[in-house]
Amino acid sequence: MNDYYFAHFFKKHTGLSFGKYLAKIRLEKAKRMILTTNKPLTEIAIDCGFCNVKMLYRVFKNAEGCSPSEYRQSKMREQKSNLSNEKLNVKSYNNNRREIQYTQYIAAIDDRAVLNEPYNGSLYGSGIKDINVTENIGQSVKVSFNSDKHGKPFVHYWKKLICAGRAAEGLREQWRNQLREIQRELKFEYIRFHGIFHDEMMVYDEKDGIPFFNWKYVDSLFDFLLEIGLRPIVEFGFMPDSLKSGDKTVCWWKGNVTPPSDYSKWAKLVRELVVHCINRYGRAEVLKWYFEVWNEPNYSDFWAGSREDYFKLYKYTAEAVKSVDPRLKVGGPAIFEGYREDMSWMEDFLAFCENNNLPVDFVSYHYYPTSSAVDENGNTLILYKDENSTYMGLKRLKNVVMRSGFKDAEIIIGEWNSSFSPKDFVHDTMYKAPFVIHNVLKCSGIVDALGWWVFSDIFEEFRLDNRAFSGGFGLVTVHGLKKPAYYGYWFLSKLGTEEIDSGDCYFVTRKDDSIQILMWNYCHYNTKFSAGDRSGLTQYSRYEIFDEKKLYVRLEVTGLKGKYRVREYIMDRTHGSVFDAKICWRRVCRLTGWDIRHILIFTIRLSSE
């Protein structure tokens, strides 16, 4: 059949020319991929047979009357607005699906769909007049204690650990300047990050099958950290290119997540690093460090092998570390609790180590108080657990460890935040200060370290967002502005070492001859937002998603003698919150140097004596 005859035959029986029919098929496939994947449009265009992304745009515009980007955004908004709690069958979903991919989660939580929403409020009026706050009935609390009361020891366990994105970021001066400033005020003890073995750190190569090691970048990073009073929790990962067994990677910087092609060479790499650190910093120093095996091996995005493959990796790694000095601390498995709240992975890991006489000096774990589900249309939803979920999650972990053969092991939460998305607008809000305080104090005594993920918005698992307040994880923005989460830790740092009294919204301590009273008003997400409807969270409006309430406190202190001084620090949306500073409403996307200086003036802590 020649081309001319085929063309006439096809059009006669389908009503379309073959060219138009093929374009229709390609368009339908592109629409499905736009709605169900997070692939860039350039990649979708090639996958669907378009010669370039311009052709995809042209066909889309003709057929749908909008661009592919506009189509994706409009469908996301439509799907969100059509959701209801009745349509959300979370239980059924959780029983039938193993996990949500990391990129799916980010796509669901990324609020770029509202990037161009117009801001209709006053930009230059005094105060913040244009924010609507729905307040529930106020709560009254009486705080009464005797200043002479003997309390109990209070350990600042939250200072044990702070986190960063990856090792290579620590070679930059801006990153270092921010961490140096944080250490000046908050004085964390350890820091954890990914990628010490990533190829951008240039630690490993082979020539004719012979390994070669280069520690120059590692030395630069570790030298700096120790100089500012931080010790590393050395997370062994990801896989160097010369040791990989496959090509699967994660994150924008493409960390290879496959098991090693040669476990003996992997063990040699681990051992050489440990020996080098002892030679450089001294045995007494390195004995205080922690060595962690990989990151989130229960999550297929971060580990391409099986559970048994990870157990093998842990065996080789732990034995390599202990071969240098049996007193060195090694642990894992650095898994995260998913939506199932299933601890079987952790139980299997601890049982494997116990049955094979492997050391577990510390148990590492990640916790985010979120869950995932899919509605009836196949859309990924992010669900938020209740205000006690962090406490309950850590209690579950503690119970598992105490039932194992490693009940004396330290418990280190290597990652924790309100969600595991670096594009969550909530991260910039005033909510994060009481979130930090509420959870840190409630979880005191359960774990040995609760590591905040991460200290800075200089974080590149995905491409860096160009907005000043893009919902990054950090305690500080890319510009170094201190967000409310930072001040949550700042208030905690003011507490003493003796707990005198405490309640749901207050904590009283003593240090020397001074008394510290910390009070906070924690407001959790409303039911609609918790169930996955993000329509109330936009670039300019970020507080409609909370069940806000007033808190009335009556403070009564007895036992005081002689003269005393009262110093008060206040933090709220009009005192100290960089996002809520009125200058930010004018420059919410990008900030000039002038803006930053004026925001810093706005956010100076206010005190009265």
Order of alpha helices (4+ residues) and beta strands (2+ residues): alpha-alpha-alpha-alpha-alpha-alpha-alpha-beta-beta-beta-alpha-beta-beta-beta-alpha-beta-beta-beta-alpha-alpha-beta-alpha-beta-alpha-beta-beta-beta-alpha-beta-alpha-beta-alpha-beta-beta-beta-alpha-beta-beta-alpha-alpha-beta
